[in-house]
């Protein structure tokens, strides 16, 4: 199985290299790795402990971040961060608490040996879904403590198939597996893999961020203490479902922060809205912000701060590839509505079970749930749930520092 695994890995990287001839993200994937070994050779671990964190992308980085910040505050150490995807690396390549940030080289025995020789890690952290066999087995051979952080498992994964022996071997190379939920632990118990449920470190992260929220005077003037719904990370599929309902509502302020803010997308949103609409970049030039019902955010980086102005949120992505971040609005006490593709997001199931998250399949369902939430105030229930999820970071830190 190890031979088949390596063939599959080689074919994947070959496919990305071919796709890089025309695909922008694939081009970044290939080009970014050209400097990896040069940066590794320039890295000097010195006498400090070296903690290596590997993240697939940006979401996994946010799960690693509370641990990185905690460790940096507790110990004199160096932090190495590797990314698999450009969507993580390109956004966080200048993260100030890391001593080295690079793309992970292709998973091979040769690369694993060379990589581990260069950074000399004291402890290794893989986040959530990442299972690169040669790196993990190589670390085990060297007896380097290795941890899976905020892991989530589903019964349809290869680990639980009759032919998944090699991947189960990789799983057993972890010193400790820290899980988000009990369902994952029950699955691992079935294949005799030890684990411990500590929760999701992202809860710690979003609750910390909520305390550092920035105020935006122009948006406060726009909202003017009226009931406000925040639409975050929406795509075209989301807009087609929710905008017909939002168009009908009176005495309501709407803030829309789309996932993509290219001009064609923003124009398409504006065409679907029959209310007075203004973009954030134009807000400072209007005479009276109260003349507008809809504010469209045309920049990146504000979304988390916008939730402080809302009563409820709609979060996009779950009519397409998958749900975006629902923890951020909940950290401000907002109940959350989202689409029906959330099977890979355990937090969505938790939200639904606790009555603070609501999945919809069409416009009619959105209208029904939206109307009910407008007449209720369940922010205290949301806050209560979020605060109960705190502490994953401290539990993991305590465990790894006693190893």
Beta strands, then each sheet from edge to edge (+ up, - down):
strand 1: 49-55
strand 2: 77-83
strand 3: 100-103
strand 4: 123-127
strand 5: 145-151
strand 6: 176-179
strand 7: 196-197
strand 8: 228-234
strand 9: 253-258
strand 10: 277-279
strand 11: 294-296
strand 12: 312-315
strand 13: 335-338
strand 14: 357-359
sheet 1: 3+ 2+ 1+ 4+ 5+ 6+ 7+
sheet 2: 10+ 11+ 9+ 8+ 12+ 13+ 14+
end
